[in-house]
Amino acid sequence: MPTEGDTAPSFTATRGTSDHEPFDLDDVLGDGPVVLAFFPGAFTPPCSNEMVALQAHLDDFEDAGATLLGVSADSPFSQGAFREEHGLEFDLVSDMAREAISAYDLEIDIGDIGLHGIANRAVYVLDDEGTVTFAWEADDPTNEPDYEAVLAAVESA
């Protein structure tokens, strides 16, 4: 897991829409802080709660010049439906190849519900150069981040 001061691993994936638009982390760096919010799976209660809470803070993130991105192993179609159901106005990134999940060392299994190779819940704030200025990983994937701490990290990035 990258820690504060590390250079964030770059990755490519697909934006969470039915258009399968490519995503490259390097393309969003340099335009203000980037918040990467990894989550285990769309449509699960803790993930829905987290993404809705991030949406509630979206204006604050945007006022600070930040780009907010949710990242999971869900398909772009699933993420698109998830965005629509919850009114999410920020991009979700589909990491079905698990390139980002592996690069950030976040891969977990939740065997009781048949999920394998998914992302643990984690949040990273990156500055313009791609340096990690805030890193949080859940001890338990049902835990949510301290949203005020994430926002404070964005404002100081």
Stockholm file with secondary structure:
# STOCKHOLM 1.0

chainA/1-157         MPTEGDTAPSFTATRGTSDHEPFDLDDVLGDGPVVLAFFPGAFTPPCSNEMVALQAHLDDFEDAGATLLGVSADSPFSQGAFREEHGLEFDLVSDMAREAISAYDLEIDIGDIGLHGIANRAVYVLDDEGTVTFAWEADDPTNEPDYEAVLAAVESA
#=GR chainA/1-157 SS CCCTTSBCCCCEEEESSTTCCEEEHHHHTTSSCEEEEECSCTTSHHHHHHHHHHHHTHHHHHHTTCEEEEEESSCHHHHHHHHHHHTCCSEEEECTTCHHHHHTTCEEEEGGGTEEEEECCEEEEECTTSBEEEEEECSSTTCCCCHHHHHHHHHHC
#=GC SS_cons         CCCTTSBCCCCEEEESSTTCCEEEHHHHTTSSCEEEEECSCTTSHHHHHHHHHHHHTHHHHHHTTCEEEEEESSCHHHHHHHHHHHTCCSEEEECTTCHHHHHTTCEEEEGGGTEEEEECCEEEEECTTSBEEEEEECSSTTCCCCHHHHHHHHHHC
//
